[in-house]
Amino acid sequence: MDAPQLLNTHVKLLAFDFLTLKPIPHDSTSFSRKGTRLSRAETVGVVVSRDFKPNRFLKFDIDDSTGCIPCVLWLNRESSRHFSRRSPSHVRLISQMAADFASQVQIGVLARVRGRITSFRGNLQITVSDVVIERDPNSQILHWLDCLRLARNCYDKVAVPPKA
């Protein structure tokens, strides 16, 4: 029996669950949660730390009351060799969006963060693709409920192979 396929889905996770993810050997782009391969995550919480290096990165922690998830938002896309093959106008747009996200991420704000699950020096983190500052304080509670419901009804389900 195989676990459900959630590899390119932003899986809603609480910090206590996120921090238990295990790297998959020989695959640096995915992680395992109870046998299910994941590569992307979404979380909601309060920004409790902020380390800003202009034109390089913004590192910050999101606290959802079950733990803290480290996040990194790269701000060096225009000078990065990784993006050199992309259209310059596309890279400028991505860079501007990242700069806008960085200006919004301040200590004490409630933020929804989505991105790739990555590991740096053995520590899990989210490499941020987008940030939304939540105006409704109930959004964190709704995220918790979504996480619990999805874990029970989707993420923890084992797929049943079709009968021949």
LINDANOR-V204335 format. One record per residue. N is the residue number from 1. RES is the residue in one letter. SS is DSSP state (A for helix, B for strand, O for the rest). PSI is psi in degrees with one decimal (* if undefined). NEAR is the number of other C-alpha atoms within 12 Angstrom. Layout:
BEGIN
n | res | ss | psi | near
N | RES | SS | PSI | NEAR
N | RES | SS | PSI | NEAR
END
This chain:
BEGIN
n | res | ss | psi | near
1 | M | O | 133.8 | 12
2 | D | O | 152.0 | 17
3 | A | B | 158.9 | 21
4 | P | O | 150.9 | 26
5 | Q | O | 109.1 | 23
6 | L | B | 21.1 | 28
7 | L | B | -43.5 | 23
8 | N | B | 24.6 | 21
9 | T | B | 138.4 | 22
10 | H | B | 99.6 | 28
11 | V | B | 128.1 | 37
12 | K | B | 120.0 | 35
13 | L | O | 145.0 | 42
14 | L | O | 157.5 | 37
15 | A | A | -41.4 | 32
16 | F | A | -30.7 | 22
17 | D | A | -44.0 | 29
18 | F | A | -44.7 | 40
19 | L | O | -7.2 | 27
20 | T | O | 0.2 | 20
21 | L | O | 144.8 | 32
22 | K | B | 137.7 | 27
23 | P | B | 146.4 | 29
24 | I | B | 124.0 | 21
25 | P | O | 139.8 | 11
26 | H | O | 16.4 | 8
27 | D | B | 95.0 | 15
28 | S | B | -4.2 | 20
29 | T | B | -1.9 | 23
30 | S | B | 157.8 | 29
31 | F | B | 161.5 | 33
32 | S | B | 135.0 | 31
33 | R | B | 104.2 | 32
34 | K | O | 40.8 | 22
35 | G | O | -6.6 | 25
36 | T | B | 130.0 | 30
37 | R | B | 130.4 | 32
38 | L | B | 149.8 | 36
39 | S | B | -14.8 | 36
40 | R | B | 151.6 | 34
41 | A | B | 160.0 | 41
42 | E | B | 138.9 | 41
43 | T | B | 159.9 | 51
44 | V | B | 131.8 | 44
45 | G | B | -175.8 | 45
46 | V | B | 135.2 | 35
47 | V | B | 119.5 | 36
48 | V | B | -10.3 | 25
49 | S | B | 157.4 | 23
50 | R | B | 121.2 | 25
51 | D | B | 104.1 | 22
52 | F | B | 123.2 | 22
53 | K | B | 103.6 | 17
54 | P | O | 137.1 | 16
55 | N | O | 14.5 | 19
56 | R | O | -68.3 | 21
57 | F | B | 165.5 | 26
58 | L | B | 118.7 | 32
59 | K | B | 135.8 | 30
60 | F | B | 159.0 | 37
61 | D | B | 137.8 | 38
62 | I | B | 122.5 | 40
63 | D | B | 117.4 | 30
64 | D | O | 16.8 | 36
65 | S | O | -3.4 | 21
66 | T | O | -5.2 | 20
67 | G | O | -177.9 | 23
68 | C | B | 134.0 | 28
69 | I | B | 119.9 | 45
70 | P | B | 139.7 | 37
71 | C | B | 146.9 | 46
72 | V | B | 131.0 | 39
73 | L | B | 115.0 | 41
74 | W | B | 132.4 | 36
75 | L | O | 9.0 | 33
76 | N | O | 26.8 | 26
77 | R | O | -34.9 | 29
78 | E | O | -25.2 | 26
79 | S | O | -1.1 | 17
80 | S | O | 134.9 | 19
81 | R | A | -26.7 | 11
82 | H | A | -32.3 | 12
83 | F | A | 6.3 | 20
84 | S | O | -22.8 | 16
85 | R | O | -11.7 | 14
86 | R | O | 162.0 | 16
87 | S | O | 131.8 | 13
88 | P | A | -36.6 | 16
89 | S | A | -35.0 | 15
90 | H | A | -43.2 | 16
91 | V | A | -41.0 | 23
92 | R | A | -41.1 | 21
93 | L | A | -46.5 | 17
94 | I | A | -41.8 | 25
95 | S | A | -41.0 | 28
96 | Q | A | -41.1 | 21
97 | M | A | -43.2 | 24
98 | A | A | -40.8 | 32
99 | A | A | -39.4 | 29
100 | D | A | -44.4 | 22
101 | F | A | -44.4 | 30
102 | A | A | -37.5 | 37
103 | S | A | -25.9 | 22
104 | Q | A | -27.1 | 26
105 | V | O | 100.4 | 37
106 | Q | O | 152.4 | 26
107 | I | O | 131.9 | 23
108 | G | O | -12.8 | 20
109 | V | O | 151.9 | 30
110 | L | B | 121.1 | 31
111 | A | B | 145.2 | 38
112 | R | B | 123.3 | 41
113 | V | B | 134.8 | 47
114 | R | B | 146.8 | 34
115 | G | B | -171.7 | 32
116 | R | B | 142.9 | 33
117 | I | B | 123.7 | 44
118 | T | B | 169.8 | 33
119 | S | B | 134.3 | 27
120 | F | B | 119.2 | 15
121 | R | O | 40.1 | 7
122 | G | O | 0.4 | 12
123 | N | B | 134.0 | 18
124 | L | B | 147.8 | 33
125 | Q | B | 167.3 | 37
126 | I | B | 124.1 | 42
127 | T | B | 108.5 | 33
128 | V | B | 133.5 | 39
129 | S | B | -31.2 | 29
130 | D | B | 154.9 | 33
131 | V | B | 135.9 | 35
132 | V | B | 126.1 | 31
133 | I | B | 122.3 | 29
134 | E | O | 131.6 | 25
135 | R | O | -25.0 | 15
136 | D | O | 116.5 | 17
137 | P | O | -19.9 | 18
138 | N | A | -14.6 | 14
139 | S | A | -31.2 | 22
140 | Q | A | -42.7 | 32
141 | I | A | -41.9 | 20
142 | L | A | -36.8 | 22
143 | H | A | -44.0 | 31
144 | W | A | -47.9 | 26
145 | L | A | -41.5 | 19
146 | D | A | -44.6 | 23
147 | C | A | -46.3 | 30
148 | L | A | -44.0 | 21
149 | R | A | -45.7 | 18
150 | L | A | -39.1 | 21
151 | A | A | -46.3 | 26
152 | R | A | -44.1 | 13
153 | N | A | -12.8 | 15
154 | C | A | -62.5 | 20
155 | Y | A | -34.1 | 32
156 | D | O | -0.6 | 24
157 | K | O | 142.8 | 21
158 | V | B | 127.6 | 18
159 | A | O | 137.6 | 17
160 | V | O | 123.2 | 10
161 | P | O | 146.8 | 10
162 | P | O | 146.4 | 7
163 | K | O | 142.9 | 5
164 | A | O | * | 3
END
